[in-house]
């Protein structure tokens, strides 16, 4: 038993037990016999009717043969036998010891109530769940028991007969794979300290599929079986974990005793969802051009290569240089009650910048952790952090994905713990109050990565020159290169990286990768396309291979996928850790979708995923959000280049209108209207706005903020394209809509304020052709809009571009008054 993990992995309360028929075979049932597995039941039923030839029978066929026999007693007797077989009465000491450990959850394919009855006799707290029950964390100091295929407990014989799955094929097509518990089991495997399969032969397709998707061989997975187990079964088990042919008696000896008390938390290592970043203090790391290329393409930082050169932005740095002033501001001013908030548009380097700040904190004596995902029960992380004596920085990549963990850590009131969160800038612009709430409304040190300073751009030029990345633009002088980044790339890191893919030194390598992706079979391409789409939509938490393969309806195993990806050299861009398939770089994800897939293919993949969510996952909140995101115009806007593209997207919306999460949602109809506005097809766009308002009326407490804002944009866009309405009343109606939104909201004002820019554009295009009434109406709209900005003194600092909009409006007012 030397290969078995320490008992501490179970005592911590984070281990999972999975029980098969072999665990229950020595228990006595209500008939006074040992509980029979499927093969034994077949033999028993056929012997009862004197059938000598047992070859070729499965349980369903044997049951039907039993019912048809005049010797059997018919269906009533079959039901009595099946029900009685799984109703447990007596248990062995090894069964008691194994069951009475502080398991986090117990999953079982068994119908019997062995574990429940043991718990009842031993006084151990438990809850019993079926796959039809809502997922919920276990109660404190209790164990959850999940019966994957149903339970005998509290079920009448007649009902049990109806729900009993007689054949392996029935099990393999069970509802488990479509249930929320299927995904919870996947998460449990990743989060568990250890996973023990006891008396289980790994024959169920559903379970094997999960184990395949997690890892080819995970050392925390252990199969406990008897020493006479058949070789093919042992071979099958070895594909997924360690096999111990010791039997349950020896396993119980390893466990030694029943543990009915509270769990013993082990603080020697962080909980599974808390990763400690192990930086290496060093002046410089020997960086190769290959290292730089891998970073630029994959977006994956190898933190052991970060050095002081990255902090000082000197020659030989690994990471593309960022503002040292911003890093210093974060280091010098952050406190336990002053967190750090880094925001930027998609692909502008939020995650990489967080690693730079983490390195600086590490040099200052801090332990640095990154939270991978908010666990089901956050108590382990809270308890662990309370046990850490050193100063600590905790990084949350995309703080909006965490529900209560950030707030709970702040409530520890530990002055040695500092929080750092990243978020996309559009969330800051539109939902600042929600972001602040994640930090318990504390004022944060805010770092905006969207507008690089002139010094940063000079450092970028040095970095690109040093690593030979400029490609076609290498012959430009320094001033021209700076101008190129400022003008062509808009000071945006994302656009700079995209240009390196298109024209720079990375072009050939990226083009080869795209060609390889394009050469893959459809199922493989679908997985990569969906992974890229998840990155663009900011839903990388669904990048597990299990989720990806389900959402695009493929049965390819993760081993097959991994082998194919490795053979064609795609391992560098696809990160496949812990059963996930992730494209880390948003810039690369956008490039792949634009260049290899194109809009028709992207919409086809999105339609598959949305259909699966509609059919099987619409009751699960996180998947529902992803389904709705797949219907957002912003998820595809970078692919919309022509009117034909817009019409293709509108066709996609038309096909998706039947989905449950689209039909009744007013905002789905807003997305359709946005698409039609872009085509442009203003009549259709207005029709869908009317539909959105109509849908909103039947929804209690629905705020029409987004509908009103889009409606105003639609009116003004139409005026910009076709001209101002005859008397300017439509434009005044748009102004009124914007004012109503601003009056209702103390936050989320970025969009209504930015829509006001259209008034200025209308004046620029049509100002000289307006009649007196039109001019009066537009002038009035502009005056009201300027006053809206002036009323809130903090708007200028809170919303990017508002100062420019105000200047445009004032200039337009002067121009109109002159005409």
DODREN-743825 format. One record per residue (C-alpha): x, y, z. Coordinates in steps of 0.05 Angstrom, whole numbers, padded with zeros to 5 digits, always signed. Example, Ala and Ser with C-alpha at 12.3 -4.5 7.8 and 13.67 -1.06 7.14 Angstrom:
+00246-00090+00156 +00273-00021+00143 
***
This chain:
+00000+00000+00000 +00061+00045-00006 +00032+00078-00068 -00032+00101-00034 -00033+00174-00015 -00027+00197+00057 -00091+00194+00098 -00084+00270+00105 -00113+00276+00034 -00178+00247+00061 -00176+00280+00130 -00177+00348+00096 -00248+00335+00073 -00231+00348+00000 -00226+00276-00026 -00279+00243-00069 -00303+00171-00063 -00334+00135-00124 -00369+00069-00109 -00384+00013-00157 -00419-00054-00148 -00356-00086-00118 -00362-00043-00056 -00431-00070-00038 -00423-00143-00055 -00409-00166+00017 -00468-00128+00047 -00532-00167+00062 -00598-00145+00031 -00669-00150+00056 -00673-00220+00026 -00617-00242+00073 -00568-00250+00015 -00506-00214-00010 -00524-00157-00056 -00515-00181-00128 -00484-00143-00185 -00512-00145-00255 -00478-00211-00276 -00500-00245-00212 -00572-00221-00222 -00573-00250-00292 -00549-00317-00266 -00599-00315-00208 -00659-00299-00252 -00643-00352-00304 -00631-00405-00251 -00699-00389-00220 -00733-00409-00286 -00686-00468-00298 -00653-00437-00359 -00586-00475-00366 -00553-00433-00421 -00533-00364-00395 -00490-00342-00453 -00510-00279-00490 -00559-00253-00438 -00558-00182-00412 -00600-00163-00352 -00657-00135-00395 -00662-00200-00435 -00657-00243-00373 -00712-00202-00340 -00758-00210-00399 -00744-00285-00402 -00760-00288-00327 -00826-00251-00336 -00848-00296-00394 -00833-00360-00356 -00892-00396-00321 -00842-00414-00266 -00825-00342-00246 -00886-00309-00217 -00883-00255-00271 -00867-00181-00267 -00890-00174-00195 -00839-00225-00172 -00784-00193-00215 -00797-00126-00183 -00795-00158-00113 -00728-00191-00129 -00696-00127-00158 -00722-00083-00103 -00704-00132-00049 -00634-00143-00077 -00614-00070-00069 -00647-00057-00001 -00588-00065+00046 -00592-00091+00118 -00524-00116+00143 -00454-00087+00130 -00382-00107+00139 -00331-00069+00182 -00288-00050+00121 -00350-00021+00088 -00363+00020+00150 -00292+00045+00155 -00289+00065+00081 -00356+00100+00082 -00343+00136+00148 -00287+00181+00124 -00296+00257+00115 -00308+00250+00040 -00328+00315+00007 -00376+00276-00038 -00392+00204-00053 -00413+00187-00124 -00441+00119-00138 -00469+00079-00196 -00502+00032-00146 -00577+00030-00132 -00568+00004-00061 -00572+00043+00003 -00511+00013+00037 -00477+00080+00051 -00539+00115+00074 -00556+00060+00124 -00485+00058+00150 -00487+00133+00161 -00553+00128+00197 -00527+00075+00244 -00461+00112+00256 -00493+00180+00266 -00456+00212+00208 -00489+00272+00175 -00504+00265+00101 -00549+00289+00045 -00572+00246-00012 -00578+00274-00083 -00601+00249-00150 -00578+00277-00216 -00645+00312-00223 -00632+00353-00159 -00601+00422-00162 -00526+00424-00150 -00509+00452-00081 -00447+00448-00037 -00448+00399+00021 -00470+00423+00089 -00415+00436+00140 -00382+00372+00165 -00429+00329+00123 -00422+00285+00062 -00463+00287-00002 -00483+00221-00035 -00500+00226-00109 -00533+00166-00141 -00517+00173-00215 -00569+00121-00238 -00620+00126-00183 -00629+00099-00113 -00671+00046-00079 -00683+00091-00019 -00754+00118-00011 -00776+00088-00077 -00833+00039-00082 -00821-00027-00118 -00865-00006-00177 -00829+00061-00185 -00762+00027-00178 -00779-00021-00235 -00795+00038-00280 -00730+00074-00265 -00682+00015-00263 -00633+00014-00321 -00625-00057-00342 -00570-00054-00395 -00503-00021-00404 -00528+00015-00466 -00584+00046-00424 -00533+00070-00374 -00488+00098-00428 -00547+00139-00453 -00569+00161-00384 -00589+00231-00364 -00525+00240-00324 -00485+00268-00382 -00538+00321-00393 -00544+00340-00319 -00510+00395-00280 -00480+00340-00236 -00439+00316-00295 -00402+00383-00297 -00398+00385-00221 -00363+00317-00223 -00313+00346-00273 -00299+00404-00227 -00294+00357-00167 -00240+00316-00202 -00199+00379-00213 -00209+00407-00143 -00205+00342-00103 -00143+00325-00061 -00154+00253-00084 -00206+00210-00120 -00217+00138-00100 -00256+00089-00143 -00275+00029-00099 -00306-00033-00130 -00314+00002-00197 -00293-00029-00263 -00292+00036-00304 -00342+00006-00353 -00391+00064-00357 -00380+00106-00420 -00402+00170-00386 -00350+00164-00330 -00295+00142-00377 -00309+00202-00421 -00298+00249-00362 -00234+00214-00340 -00208+00218-00412 -00222+00292-00415 -00186+00308-00350 -00120+00273-00361 -00088+00213-00394 -00062+00191-00326 -00074+00230-00262 -00036+00209-00200 -00090+00232-00153 -00139+00181-00183 -00137+00113-00149 -00175+00049-00165 -00184-00001-00108 -00200-00070-00134 -00188-00143-00113 -00126-00183-00130 -00164-00229-00177 -00189-00173-00222 -00188-00189-00297 -00128-00163-00336 -00170-00123-00388 -00205-00086-00332 -00139-00070-00297 -00111-00045-00364 -00172-00001-00373 -00164+00028-00303 -00090+00042-00314 -00108+00090-00370 -00138+00137-00318 -00101+00128-00253 -00063+00084-00204 -00092+00013-00195 -00086-00021-00126 -00105-00095-00127 -00112-00098-00051 -00187-00106-00041 -00231-00064+00005 -00207-00100+00067 -00135-00077+00058 -00158-00008+00038 -00197-00003+00103 -00134-00024+00140 -00097+00033+00107 -00152+00081+00131 -00147+00048+00200 -00209+00077+00232 -00276+00111+00221 -00271+00187+00222 -00336+00217+00243 -00309+00282+00270 -00297+00349+00235 -00247+00351+00178 -00174+00366+00192 -00151+00421+00144 -00081+00413+00117 -00047+00481+00109 +00018+00453+00080 -00002+00472+00010 -00054+00520-00021 -00124+00495-00037 -00132+00469-00108 -00162+00534-00136 -00107+00577-00106 -00042+00575-00145 +00021+00604-00115 +00064+00640-00166 +00136+00619-00155 +00177+00676-00182 +00253+00673-00185 +00289+00736-00161 +00341+00749-00214 +00374+00808-00249 +00364+00778-00319 +00341+00714-00352 +00374+00691-00416 +00316+00703-00464 +00318+00672-00533 +00281+00696-00595 +00241+00632-00590 +00218+00652-00520 +00193+00719-00547 +00158+00687-00606 +00123+00636-00561 +00100+00692-00514 +00074+00736-00571 +00037+00678-00604 +00010+00639-00545 +00000+00695-00494 +00024+00647-00441 +00075+00676-00392 +00129+00630-00364 +00137+00667-00298 +00206+00637-00282 +00233+00678-00340 +00212+00745-00310 +00269+00786-00282 +00288+00856-00260 +00299+00873-00333 +00223+00870-00341 +00214+00918-00284 +00267+00967-00308 +00246+00959-00381 +00319+00947-00402 +00350+00907-00459 +00339+00833-00453 +00270+00838-00420 +00222+00781-00430 +00156+00818-00428 +00136+00876-00472 +00151+00939-00430 +00095+00974-00393 +00093+01038-00352 +00141+01035-00293 +00103+01094-00264 +00039+01052-00262 +00075+00994-00229 +00106+01041-00177 +00038+01072-00163 +00008+01004-00151 +00065+00981-00106 +00071+01045-00065 -00003+01061-00054 -00038+00994-00048 -00061+00971+00021 -00107+00917+00049 -00163+00969+00041 -00137+00999-00024 -00138+00943-00077 -00109+00947-00147 -00154+00947-00208 -00123+00937-00277 -00168+00947-00337 -00158+00947-00412 -00194+00928-00476 -00190+00856-00500 -00118+00836-00515 -00085+00897-00484 -00043+00859-00434 -00081+00858-00368 -00059+00789-00347 +00014+00801-00366 +00015+00867-00329 -00012+00832-00267 +00048+00784-00269 +00095+00844-00271 +00063+00874-00209 +00064+00806-00176 +00139+00801-00189 +00150+00869-00156 +00110+00848-00096 +00149+00783-00092 +00215+00823-00091 +00185+00862-00033 +00176+00798+00008 +00104+00781-00011 +00077+00712-00027 +00036+00718-00091 -00024+00676-00107 -00071+00673-00167 -00142+00647-00157 -00158+00601-00215 -00233+00596-00202 -00280+00610-00144 -00291+00542-00112 -00359+00515-00092 -00342+00527-00019 -00294+00585-00008 -00280+00567+00065 -00217+00528+00047 -00185+00589+00014 -00207+00635+00071 -00180+00587+00124 -00115+00578+00086 -00103+00653+00079 -00117+00662+00153 -00062+00611+00166 -00009+00647+00124 +00036+00692+00165 +00072+00727+00108 +00050+00788+00069 +00006+00766+00011 -00017+00791-00057 -00077+00755-00087 -00091+00763-00162 -00160+00755-00192 -00158+00751-00268 -00226+00780-00290 -00254+00799-00223 -00326+00797-00249 -00322+00721-00252 -00317+00716-00177 -00381+00719-00137 -00365+00727-00063 -00292+00708-00055 -00262+00777-00063 -00311+00807-00013 -00299+00751+00036 -00223+00760+00034 -00230+00834+00046 -00275+00818+00106 -00217+00780+00138 -00189+00850+00153 -00118+00824+00148 -00072+00883+00137 -00020+00837+00104 -00067+00816+00047 -00072+00860-00016 -00120+00844-00073 -00108+00856-00147 -00163+00848-00199 -00166+00855-00274 -00228+00871-00315 -00245+00891-00386 -00252+00966-00396 -00322+00960-00426 -00344+00932-00358 -00312+00992-00323 -00347+01039-00371 -00416+01008-00365 -00418+00974-00296 -00370+01011-00251 -00415+01002-00190 -00415+00926-00200 -00338+00926-00204 -00333+00968-00140 -00379+00920-00105 -00330+00863-00117 -00281+00904-00074 -00334+00920-00021 -00339+00991-00050 -00267+01006-00031 -00231+01057-00073 -00181+01021-00117 -00116+01042-00151 -00140+01042-00222 -00092+01028-00279 -00116+01038-00351 -00076+01000-00402 -00112+01026-00463 -00073+01088-00479 +00002+01075-00477 +00045+01134-00458 +00098+01162-00506 +00153+01132-00462 +00119+01064-00465 +00115+01067-00541 +00189+01084-00545 +00203+01023-00502 +00159+00981-00548 +00200+01004-00608 +00264+00985-00572 +00235+00917-00552 +00210+00901-00623 +00276+00923-00655 +00317+00884-00605 +00278+00820-00619 +00272+00832-00694 +00196+00833-00694 +00181+00893-00738 +00183+00852-00802 +00162+00895-00862 +00169+00958-00820 +00240+00944-00797 +00269+00995-00846 +00231+01053-00815 +00269+01101-00771 +00252+01108-00697 +00207+01168-00707 +00169+01131-00762 +00161+01069-00719 +00133+01110-00661 +00086+01144-00709 +00066+01075-00737 +00047+01050-00667 +00010+01115-00650 -00028+01122-00715 -00035+01052-00745 -00042+01015-00679 -00077+01070-00640 -00028+01060-00582 -00062+00993-00570 -00020+00931-00553 -00074+00886-00584 -00070+00921-00651 +00005+00921-00649 +00006+00845-00638 -00045+00835-00694 +00000+00875-00741 +00059+00831-00722 +00017+00771-00741 -00001+00803-00808 +00063+00838-00829 +00116+00829-00775 +00168+00775-00762 +00114+00730-00732 +00075+00729-00797 +00106+00666-00827 +00101+00626-00763 +00029+00647-00749 +00010+00635-00822 +00038+00564-00817 -00003+00553-00754 -00066+00578-00788 -00053+00532-00847 -00046+00473-00799 -00112+00491-00765 -00145+00497-00833 -00121+00427-00852 -00153+00393-00792 -00215+00350-00797 -00280+00387-00780 -00287+00359-00709 -00217+00382-00690 -00228+00451-00722 -00294+00459-00685 -00260+00450-00618 -00206+00501-00634 -00257+00550-00663 -00300+00545-00601 -00240+00554-00556 -00221+00617-00593 -00293+00642-00589 -00293+00630-00513 -00231+00673-00507 -00263+00730-00548 -00327+00725-00508 -00289+00722-00442 -00316+00654-00421 -00251+00615-00415 -00279+00579-00354 -00315+00533-00404 -00250+00513-00438 -00249+00443-00408 -00246+00390-00463 -00309+00359-00435 -00348+00424-00445 -00317+00439-00513 -00330+00370-00542 -00402+00370-00516 -00418+00439-00543 -00395+00421-00613 -00422+00350-00612 -00358+00311-00621 -00337+00244-00592 -00262+00251-00603 -00224+00233-00540 -00176+00283-00510 -00118+00234-00524 -00135+00234-00598 -00141+00310-00599 -00076+00320-00561 -00038+00273-00608 -00065+00308-00670 -00049+00377-00643 +00021+00356-00624 +00036+00324-00691 +00020+00387-00731 +00056+00434-00683 -00003+00469-00651 +00017+00454-00579 +00049+00522-00573 -00016+00560-00583 -00064+00513-00549 -00054+00504-00474 -00079+00436-00452 -00070+00434-00377 -00117+00396-00331 -00161+00376-00388 -00171+00446-00415 -00160+00471-00486 -00147+00545-00481 -00123+00599-00528 -00094+00649-00479 -00082+00707-00526 -00145+00745-00546 -00106+00776-00604 -00089+00707-00630 -00160+00682-00619 -00187+00740-00661 -00134+00727-00714 -00151+00653-00718 -00226+00666-00724 -00216+00721-00775 -00164+00688-00820 -00176+00613-00814 -00250+00608-00800 -00286+00670-00824 -00356+00693-00806 -00396+00634-00836 -00355+00582-00799 -00355+00622-00734 -00430+00629-00736 -00438+00554-00750 -00396+00537-00688 -00434+00588-00647 -00500+00559-00670 -00479+00489-00648 -00458+00513-00579 -00521+00556-00571 -00565+00497-00593 -00533+00451-00542 -00542+00502-00487 -00615+00512-00507 -00628+00437-00508 -00591+00415-00446 -00562+00472-00404 -00612+00529-00405 -00627+00518-00331 -00554+00529-00312 -00541+00603-00300 -00468+00607-00324 -00483+00570-00388 -00545+00612-00399 -00501+00674-00396 -00454+00644-00448 -00513+00626-00492 -00537+00698-00489 -00466+00723-00504 -00467+00680-00567 -00525+00723-00590 -00490+00789-00578 -00468+00832-00637 -00404+00849-00601 -00383+00776-00603 -00377+00779-00679 -00369+00853-00696 -00295+00845-00716 -00318+00797-00771 -00371+00844-00800 -00338+00879-00859 -00392+00883-00912 -00467+00887-00920 -00466+00813-00939 -00433+00797-00872 -00488+00835-00836 -00541+00797-00874 -00508+00731-00855 -00508+00751-00782 -00582+00771-00786 -00596+00702-00816 -00560+00672-00755 -00604+00713-00708 -00666+00691-00746 -00647+00618-00737 -00632+00629-00663 -00697+00665-00647 -00730+00598-00627 -00682+00587-00569 -00713+00590-00500 -00662+00642-00476 -00676+00686-00537 -00751+00685-00547 -00771+00723-00484 -00708+00765-00476 -00718+00837-00499 -00643+00845-00506 -00639+00791-00559 -00683+00834-00603 -00638+00893-00588 -00580+00852-00616 -00619+00838-00679 -00635+00911-00685 -00561+00929-00677 -00544+00881-00733 -00597+00910-00780 -00574+00980-00763 -00504+00962-00786 -00527+00930-00852 -00562+00981-00856 -00635+00959-00857 -00668+01013-00815 -00740+00989-00823 -00723+00920-00795 -00680+00952-00741 -00739+00994-00718 -00785+00934-00720 -00740+00895-00673 -00735+00955-00625 -00811+00954-00622 -00809+00879-00607 -00757+00891-00552 -00803+00943-00519 -00862+00896-00525 -00824+00838-00493 -00800+00883-00436 -00871+00903-00416 -00888+00833-00392 -00824+00828-00350 -00831+00857-00280 -00781+00910-00260 -00745+00907-00327 -00703+00970-00339 -00706+00990-00412 -00638+01025-00406 -00605+00985-00462 -00666+00988-00507 -00672+01064-00498 -00598+01075-00510 -00598+01033-00573 -00663+01064-00597 -00631+01133-00592 -00569+01108-00629 -00613+01078-00683 -00651+01143-00694 -00587+01184-00698 -00551+01133-00742 -00609+01135-00790 -00605+01211-00790 -00530+01208-00803 -00539+01161-00863 -00605+01186-00893 -00610+01257-00867 -00646+01293-00810 -00721+01283-00804 -00764+01337-00836 -00776+01377-00772 -00721+01347-00728 -00772+01314-00682 -00742+01245-00688 -00674+01270-00667 -00705+01307-00608 -00739+01241-00589 -00670+01209-00589 -00644+01264-00544 -00703+01255-00497 -00688+01180-00493 -00616+01194-00475 -00636+01243-00421 -00685+01194-00391 -00630+01142-00386 -00582+01192-00354 -00634+01214-00303 -00649+01142-00283 -00577+01121-00275 -00522+01143-00228 -00474+01096-00263 -00470+01059-00330 -00471+01126-00367 -00415+01112-00417 -00461+01089-00472 -00513+01145-00471 -00459+01197-00466 -00420+01166-00523 -00483+01164-00567 -00484+01240-00563 -00423+01241-00609 -00472+01226-00666 -00502+01296-00660 -00434+01325-00677 -00425+01278-00736 -00495+01296-00762 -00475+01370-00760 -00410+01356-00797 -00446+01318-00852 -00513+01354-00859 -00504+01420-00822 -00504+01464-00884 -00566+01431-00913 -00611+01436-00851 -00673+01480-00854 -00690+01527-00798 -00733+01478-00758 -00682+01422-00766 -00626+01467-00744 -00665+01491-00684 -00680+01420-00662 -00608+01394-00670 -00581+01456-00635 -00628+01444-00577 -00606+01371-00573 -00532+01392-00571 -00544+01443-00516 -00582+01393-00473 -00526+01342-00484 -00472+01390-00463 -00510+01406-00399 -00515+01331-00385 -00439+01326-00385 -00430+01390-00344 -00478+01367-00290 -00432+01311-00266 -00363+01338-00250 -00333+01268-00245 -00354+01245-00315 -00292+01272-00349 -00246+01228-00306 -00291+01167-00305 -00306+01157-00379 -00253+01153-00433 -00266+01200-00491 -00319+01242-00458 -00274+01303-00457 -00265+01296-00532 -00341+01287-00542 -00354+01351-00502 -00306+01390-00546 -00338+01363-00609 -00407+01382-00584 -00385+01453-00568 -00352+01460-00636 -00415+01434-00670 -00457+01484-00632 -00413+01541-00656 -00416+01515-00728 -00492+01511-00726 -00499+01581-00697 -00455+01609-00752 -00496+01578-00809 
***
